[in-house]
Amino acid sequence: MSQPTTNPRLLEQRNGISFVQCLQMCLQQRDLVTEWQRLSGKKLVASSPLDRMIDEATGYDMAIMQEFADFVYEFVWQSFGLEEVKP
């Protein structure tokens, strides 16, 4: 039986911040989340307890979170810390 592998993204660090910390900060940015939901047509958080239970049972919630994480990785993380630092 093979051991589960850790996603290498989770181990990345830039300027003392991990990708997970960056993702958490992005989740707290209401405008970013709202625009991602508008553009993707998906919701990160279900609107009712029943919808949340269904999403959790079907794995939909994790699939949506993975899509958001992919978005953050490509459009936020890949450019994070690449600007020139001026003395």
MOGI-V55234 format. One record per run of one state. SS is the DSSP state (H for helix, E for strand, - for the rest). FROM is the first residue (numbers start at 1). LEN is the number of residues. If there is no record, write none. Layout:
{{SS,FROM,LEN} {SS,FROM,LEN}}
This chain:
{{-,1,7} {H,8,4} {-,12,1} {E,13,2} {-,15,2} {E,17,2} {H,19,9} {-,28,2} {H,30,11} {-,41,8} {H,49,10} {-,59,1} {H,60,16} {-,76,1} {H,77,3} {-,80,8}}
